[in-house]
Amino acid sequence: MTQRIDYAKQSPELVRKMTELSMAVKHSAIEQSTLTLVDIRSSQINGCAFCLDMHVKEAKIQGERELRVHHVAIWRESHLFSPRERAALAWTEALTTLAQDGVSDEIYALAREEFSEKELVDLTFAVMTINAWNRLSISFQAVPGSADKLYGLEKSGLA
């Protein structure tokens, strides 16, 4: 795979603003481990190789258990996720694959059982942000692993 366009080089100001949003999300009311699961699941659904590669490596660096990372794709059948994580993953899937009739009352109720109003808004921004990055990376064929050194991901040992 060869990157089509270096979007950071072509639109540095917009990429900087997206990065600022990403950093704000990382410092939101949602714990980092849940945000990483959201990033992985959305990237799986969207088929974003660059982002999936990045967030799996981040998960390893953060100390996430390897089996849990493998189970993100089958979270409904897995016993490895808490009710809060399950609600976040359901919310992520609903927003990433937004149905014509929106988010169901059932998924909303599940999310509200686990998240305060502020947390749910912050979680929504997290899902929006990773979906935007996925679309950039997929559109311009960002090469998986090409930013490892920039983001310190070589520490994962997953090269």
Residue, then its C-alpha position, 0 to 999 in steps of 0.5 A: m500500500t502506498q499513501r495517496i496523499d499526505y493529508a497532514k502535509q496538505s492541510p496541517e491546520l485542519v490536522r492540528k485541529m483534529t489532533e487537538l480534538s483527539m487530545a481533548v477526548k483523551h482528557s474527557a470524562i471517559e477512561q482511557s481503556t474504554l476510549t481505546l476499545v472504542d477506537i479499536r472497534s470503530s476502526q474494525i468496523n470501518g476497515c481502517a488498517f492504519c488506525l486499527d494498527m495504531h490503536v492495538k499498539e496503544a492498547k498493548i503499551q497501556g497494558e491492555r490484556e491481549l485476549r481482550v484486544h482479540h475479543v473486541a470484535i466479538w464483545r457481545e459473546s465475550h465475558l471479558f468486558s464490563p457492563r460499562e465497556r459493553a455499553a460503550l461498544a454498543w454505542t460505538e457500533a450504533l454511531t459508526t454504522l448509523a442506521q437510517d432511523g438513528v440510535s435505537d431507544e434500547i441502545y440509548a437506554l443501555a448507554r444511559e445506565e452506564f454513563s452520565e449525560k456528560e460522559l455520554v456526550d464525551l463518548t459520542f465525541a470520541v466515536m465521532t473523532i475516531n470515525a473522522w480519523n478512519r475516513l481520512s486514513i482510508s481515503f488517502q491509504a495511510v500505511p499501517g505502522s508508518a507513524d509508529k516512531l512519531y507516536g512512540l508505538e515501537k514500544s509496543g513490540l508489535a512491529 
